[in-house]
Every structure is written in structure tokens, then in C-alpha cells.
Amino acid sequence: MFALRRTALPTLSLARGYATSGNVSTLLLVEHKDNKVAASTLNTLTAATKLGGSVTALVAGDAPDSVASEVAKLSGVSKVLVAKDAAFAHVLPESHASLLVETQKKLGFTHLIASHTAFGKNIMPRAAALLDVAQISDITGIESADTF
């Protein structure tokens, strides 16, 4: 005979974390077309460096190798992650948002950033919804890791 003992579930506590200049890590989603980095991505990289900390670039596509090589040479990029798959060939926002979210969950970036073009406007709201966070749009200036 077995006796079942009912126990209380542990209490979950969630703490909101804030990025400070010492722990900022930014994931930059790279927009590219015809094996060339979009000019808007270069502007976004400049903004990302103003956050402080490291900037990791994420290049996704069916053949992103030449773009990844170009991005690796850019000043301010500390690391380049490459997602090479046919699923990223047509820049569908659902596949890119899922990739962005999975990358953030695995590597723990404090900031996710993309250019303010149709590319970024399609992907970032989906990523924010999947992460259950608020998106900050239409940024015209960055003063610090938490002031835009």
C-alpha cells in the first residue's frame, strides 16, 4: 500500500533584471540582400555600440557566408553568429523571429536590435511577443543601456 503525500508547490519568484554598462550584450540582427549588408544595418550597428558592452551580429539566410565575412570585418562587432538554412531564404518574419528568440534564450543577450526598416518592423514585434517583453520602437538616440 502506498500513501500519497500532498506537498505544496515551491514558490516561483521572478526578478526583473536591468542592464548596466558592465553587463550589456547586444544581438544585432543583420539585414542583407544580394550578398550585401544593408546600409540600415550599419546605422543600427553604430547605435548598438552606444549601448556599451559587446555586439554580436546574427546573419541568417540560405547562403549567408559572404555576408557573415563582411560583417566580421565591421568595427564594433565582437562576434558573428551564422544561421544557414533554406528556411531563412525568403526572410519570413516568423522564422527570423523564432531564430532571434532561440538565440537570445540560449545566449542571454540583454538587448536585441534591428534596423527600423520593413525587415526590422516585421521581425521585432514578433520576437518581443514571443519573449513577452515590450518593444521600444522609433529610437532616435541612445544615451545609455536603459535610456533611449
C-alpha positions as CSV (number, residue, x, y, z in Angstrom):
1,M,0.0,0.0,0.0
2,F,1.3,3.4,-0.9
3,A,0.5,6.6,0.8
4,L,0.4,9.8,-1.2
5,R,1.6,12.9,0.5
6,R,0.5,16.2,-0.8
7,T,3.2,18.8,-0.8
8,A,3.0,22.5,-1.6
9,L,4.5,23.6,-4.8
10,P,7.5,25.8,-4.5
11,T,7.0,29.5,-4.8
12,L,8.4,30.9,-8.0
13,S,10.0,34.3,-7.8
14,L,10.8,36.4,-10.7
15,A,13.2,39.3,-10.6
16,R,13.4,41.9,-13.3
17,G,16.9,42.4,-14.5
18,Y,18.3,45.7,-15.7
19,A,21.3,46.0,-17.9
20,T,24.1,48.2,-16.7
21,S,27.1,49.2,-18.7
22,G,29.1,46.4,-17.2
23,N,26.8,43.6,-18.4
24,V,25.3,44.8,-21.7
25,S,25.4,42.3,-24.5
26,T,23.6,43.2,-27.7
27,L,22.4,40.9,-30.5
28,L,22.2,42.7,-33.8
29,L,20.0,41.1,-36.5
30,V,21.7,41.8,-39.8
31,E,19.6,42.8,-42.8
32,H,21.2,41.8,-46.1
33,K,20.2,41.5,-49.8
34,D,22.1,40.1,-52.8
35,N,25.1,39.2,-50.6
36,K,25.5,42.8,-49.3
37,V,24.9,44.2,-45.9
38,A,22.1,46.8,-45.9
39,A,23.2,50.3,-45.1
40,S,20.5,50.4,-42.4
41,T,22.3,47.6,-40.6
42,L,25.4,49.8,-40.5
43,N,23.4,52.6,-38.8
44,T,22.0,50.1,-36.4
45,L,25.4,48.8,-35.5
46,T,26.5,52.4,-34.7
47,A,23.5,52.6,-32.3
48,A,24.3,49.2,-30.8
49,T,27.8,50.3,-29.9
50,K,26.4,53.2,-28.0
51,L,24.7,50.8,-25.6
52,G,28.1,49.7,-24.4
53,G,29.3,46.1,-23.9
54,S,29.7,43.6,-26.7
55,V,27.8,43.4,-30.0
56,T,27.1,40.1,-31.6
57,A,25.8,40.0,-35.2
58,L,23.3,37.4,-36.3
59,V,23.3,36.7,-40.0
60,A,20.6,34.3,-41.3
61,G,20.0,33.1,-44.9
62,D,20.3,30.2,-47.2
63,A,23.8,31.2,-48.2
64,P,25.0,33.8,-45.7
65,D,28.7,33.1,-45.7
66,S,29.9,36.1,-47.7
67,V,27.7,38.4,-45.7
68,A,29.0,36.9,-42.5
69,S,32.6,37.5,-43.7
70,E,31.7,41.1,-44.5
71,V,30.1,41.7,-41.1
72,A,33.0,40.1,-39.2
73,K,35.2,42.9,-40.6
74,L,33.0,45.7,-39.3
75,S,34.3,47.8,-36.4
76,G,32.2,47.2,-33.2
77,V,31.2,43.6,-34.0
78,S,32.8,41.3,-31.4
79,K,31.3,38.0,-32.8
80,V,29.2,36.8,-35.7
81,L,26.6,34.0,-35.5
82,V,25.5,32.4,-38.7
83,A,22.2,30.6,-39.3
84,K,22.4,28.8,-42.6
85,D,19.2,27.2,-43.7
86,A,16.8,27.3,-46.6
87,A,14.1,28.3,-44.1
88,F,15.8,31.8,-43.9
89,A,16.0,32.3,-47.7
90,H,12.8,34.4,-48.1
91,V,13.2,36.4,-44.9
92,L,9.9,35.4,-43.4
93,P,9.3,37.2,-40.1
94,E,8.1,34.1,-38.3
95,S,11.2,32.1,-39.0
96,H,13.6,35.0,-38.2
97,A,11.7,36.0,-35.0
98,S,11.9,32.4,-33.8
99,L,15.6,32.3,-34.6
100,L,16.1,35.6,-32.7
101,V,14.2,34.4,-29.7
102,E,16.0,31.0,-29.5
103,T,19.4,32.7,-29.8
104,Q,18.5,35.1,-27.0
105,K,17.3,32.3,-24.8
106,K,20.5,30.3,-25.3
107,L,23.0,33.1,-25.0
108,G,21.2,35.6,-22.8
109,F,21.6,38.9,-24.6
110,T,20.3,42.0,-22.7
111,H,19.3,43.9,-25.9
112,L,18.0,42.7,-29.3
113,I,18.3,45.3,-32.1
114,A,17.4,45.5,-35.7
115,S,17.1,48.3,-38.3
116,H,14.0,50.4,-38.5
117,T,13.0,49.1,-42.0
118,A,10.3,46.8,-43.2
119,F,12.7,44.0,-42.2
120,G,13.0,45.0,-38.6
121,K,9.4,46.2,-38.3
122,N,8.2,42.7,-39.3
123,I,10.5,40.7,-37.1
124,M,11.0,42.6,-33.9
125,P,7.3,42.8,-32.8
126,R,7.0,39.1,-33.2
127,A,10.2,38.4,-31.3
128,A,9.0,40.8,-28.5
129,A,5.7,38.9,-28.3
130,L,7.4,35.5,-28.1
131,L,9.7,36.8,-25.3
132,D,6.8,38.6,-23.6
133,V,8.6,41.9,-23.4
134,A,7.9,45.4,-24.6
135,Q,9.5,46.6,-27.8
136,I,11.0,50.0,-28.0
137,S,10.5,51.5,-31.4
138,D,11.4,54.6,-33.3
139,I,14.6,55.3,-31.3
140,T,16.3,58.4,-32.4
141,G,19.1,58.4,-29.9
142,I,20.8,56.2,-27.3
143,E,22.1,57.8,-24.1
144,S,22.9,54.6,-22.1
145,A,21.8,51.0,-21.9
146,D,18.5,52.0,-20.4
147,T,17.9,55.5,-21.7
148,F,16.7,55.9,-25.3
